[in-house]
Every structure is written in structure tokens, then in C-alpha cells.
Amino acid sequence: MATVFVRTIIIYLLFVVTVRLMGKRQVGELQLSELIITFLLSELAVNPIQDISIPIAYAVVPLLLLLAIEVILSFGATKSKTMKNLFFGNPSIIIKNGVLDQKELGRLRIGINELLGELRLKGYPDISQIEYAIIEQNGKLSAFPKVKNQPATLEDLKIEKKEGGIPLPIILDGCIDQSNLKALHKTEGWLYEYVSKRNLYVKDIFLLSCDSNGSISIVTKEN
């Protein structure tokens, strides 16, 4: 049992380090080569844990080799267009200038119902609203509407608004985040005063966030 425990910890730590070094992509954003290597890594990691007769080196060496291959391929793809096209592919334009490329759609083996469903998920119920649609290297769909179907921006409406930056949480589940409070150039005194004016205590607040313009949102804890 101790052997299994030690093997599990070693393989787990090595697997975590390997995946971290491969990057921070989500599963849906993995390239084909990255997805294949991820499957291989998980298989290699499990075998020595399940069967203690397999030397742990049989997992460590292939894991490191696959990591090296992935790093080399990723680096090579940034330097060589041929290698990039071979291992990672190219984006495919399936709607260009408002015209659906049926031949490209068929080559990618994407049904029209599947395409329409993806467009609806992006908020475009009618394909005629789309000027360009591209299947990216990771298989996801990028859609660009025609000018008349694009939402109006503040610039279009001639409305000026200050950039507020990213709202930072300064109270999380009743605890003050000192680093975010400092980043916003606020003090605990200011925070306690703001909270008390609303007849609240810090411990009563589930989330309080603030941006650089001073815009604040509060979510109190449920009873």
C-alpha cells in the first residue's frame, strides 16, 4: 500500500508539472497534437499506479519525452509555417462576404444544422446576418456580423464614458482581500465606513467588488 501511495504522489506531481509546462489552454482550446498528448499522458500516468510490477521509470521517461516533443513542436510551429500547418492546421473560412462556402463546409464534415446551432449560441438566429464565419484551429467558430447587424457602441452613440478597469473583489465571504484593497488605493478605514453606512458588517458580505472609478457592487450572505 505504501508503494502505491508513493507512486501515486510521484506520478501526480510529475503529471501536474508536465501539463502546466504545456500551457494553460482549456480542453476545448487544445490543438490536435496537444489533445493526443494529453490522452497519452493520462494513460501513461495510470498504468504504474494500477500495476506496481511496472517500474515507475516506464511512466516517468515517456512523460518527459512527450513533454519534450510538445515543447519542440510548439516552438517549431512558431518558426516554421510548414510545421504549423502540418501539426496545427489553418483556420477555415466557411462564410465569406455573406456567402456560405458549401464545399468547405462539406470538407470539414460540418452539417448545416450544426452551423446554424453554433450561430444561434452566439446570438445570430439568421445566417444572413453573418458577413464572415471562420472555423479556428481549435475547432471553435468565430462569427462576424454584417455592419447593419452589429450592436451600437458608445462611440457610435457619441457617448463618453471613463474606463473603469476590472472590478476587483475586496471582500470575499466575509474576508478582506488586502492586496486588492491596496491595488485600488483604498484603506480598511474607508471600507469599514462604507459598509457601516449601509448597516452591514464585513462578516455579512459574501462579495464586495470595486473598480478604479469607485463603482461598487455588493452581494450579502444569505441567512
Stockholm file with secondary structure:
# STOCKHOLM 1.0

chainA/1-223         MATVFVRTIIIYLLFVVTVRLMGKRQVGELQLSELIITFLLSELAVNPIQDISIPIAYAVVPLLLLLAIEVILSFGATKSKTMKNLFFGNPSIIIKNGVLDQKELGRLRIGINELLGELRLKGYPDISQIEYAIIEQNGKLSAFPKVKNQPATLEDLKIEKKEGGIPLPIILDGCIDQSNLKALHKTEGWLYEYVSKRNLYVKDIFLLSCDSNGSISIVTKEN
#=GR chainA/1-223 SS CHHHHHHHHHHHHHHHHHHHHHCCCCGGGCCHHHHHHHHHHHHHHHHHHHCTTSCTHHHHHHHHHHHHHHHHHHHHHHHCHHHHHHHHCCCEEEEETTEECHHHHHHTTCCHHHHHHHHHHTTCCCGGGEEEEEECTTSCEEEEECGGGSCCCTTTTTCCCCCCCCCEEEEETTEECHHHHHHTTCCHHHHHHHHHTTTCCGGGEEEEEECTTCCEEEEECCC
#=GC SS_cons         CHHHHHHHHHHHHHHHHHHHHHCCCCGGGCCHHHHHHHHHHHHHHHHHHHCTTSCTHHHHHHHHHHHHHHHHHHHHHHHCHHHHHHHHCCCEEEEETTEECHHHHHHTTCCHHHHHHHHHHTTCCCGGGEEEEEECTTSCEEEEECGGGSCCCTTTTTCCCCCCCCCEEEEETTEECHHHHHHTTCCHHHHHHHHHTTTCCGGGEEEEEECTTCCEEEEECCC
//
